[in-house]
């Protein structure tokens, strides 16, 4: 069961990251930084956030089923974004990169984890 969840998580990540055409077409490694984020459409950004949120939901469900506490990442995500919509999260990330134009090389997940 754990292997199936792991495979699903990997597939969800690949799907979400593959939707970033501006950066996927460049042939660069799968690193989603502010450079790719600001060049992406809102639809692409929402796809990424949907994929990331899906991974969190899967991890949380797995932890509940195993009767174990969720990981620190899942707990932090849920505490921070429990009542946020995906468009609100998109706006928060957009606003952070707009306020920090010198940090366009920073990974989106790093911004989500440490700044939001």
N, C-alpha and C positions, 0 to 999 in steps of 0.2 A: 504494500500500500504506500509506504513512504517513497519507494522508487517511482511509483506512478505520479505522486504529487510533485516530486522533484522534476520529472520529465515535463509535467504540465506547466510548472513554473518557468522552466527554461523556454518552453514553446511560447508562453505568454510574453516573456521578455523579448524574444526574437520578433514576435508579431508587433509588439508595441514599438520597438526600436526600428523595425523595418519600415514603419509608416513615415519616417522622417526622410522624405525624398531628397531634400536639399543636401543632406549629409550622406545618405545612403548611396546616392549617385556619385559621390566624390571618391568612393573607393577607400575611404579612411576607416580605421578601426572603429568599432562600436563604442565610442566615447561621446556621450551627450553632454556637451558643455553649453555655456551661454551663447557661444557663437552660433551653434546649430539651433538652439532654442529660439533666439531672436529672428532667425531667418525662416523659421517654420511657420506654417499657417496655424490658426487657432484649432482647426480640425486635427492637424497632426499633433499639436500639443495635448489636446484632449484625449487623443488615442493613447499617447504615452501615459498620461495620468490614469486613464482607465485601466491600462495594463498593470501599472504599478499598484493601483488600488485593488485590483483583482488578486494579485500576488499576496497582498496583505490579508485579504479576506480568506484566501486559501490557507495561509499559514495559521491564521486565527482559528479557523475551523479544525485544522489538524491538531492544534494544541488542545482545543476543547474536547475533541474526540479522544485524545490520549490522556485527558484529565491532567494536563500539565499547564503551567503558566505560559503565556505567549512570550515570544522572544522580546528582548528590549526594543528592537526595531519596531515590531508590531505594536507593542504597548505605546511607544512614543508616537507612532503614526496615528493610532486611534485617539490618543489624548489630544493631539494637535489638530487633527482633521475630522474628528467625529461628526461635527455639525457643519462642515464645509462642503460646498458643492464643488464639482470639478471645475466649473467656470471661475469660481472664487479662488481656487487653488492656482489656476492659470494666471489670474490677475495678480495674485501675490508674487508669483515667480517673475512675471513680467515686470512688476514694480521693483522687485529687488534688483534685477539686472539693469533696469533703467537708472536706479539710484547708485549702482556700482559699475559704471561702464568700464572701469579699469580691471574688472574681475570676470571678463567674458570667457576666460579659460577655465573657470571653475565649473565643475560638474554639477548638473541639475540636482542629482540625488544628494550631493553635499549641501547644496543650498537648502533643499527641503529638510534635511536632517538637522543641520546646524543653525540655520537662520530663521526658518519658519516654525 
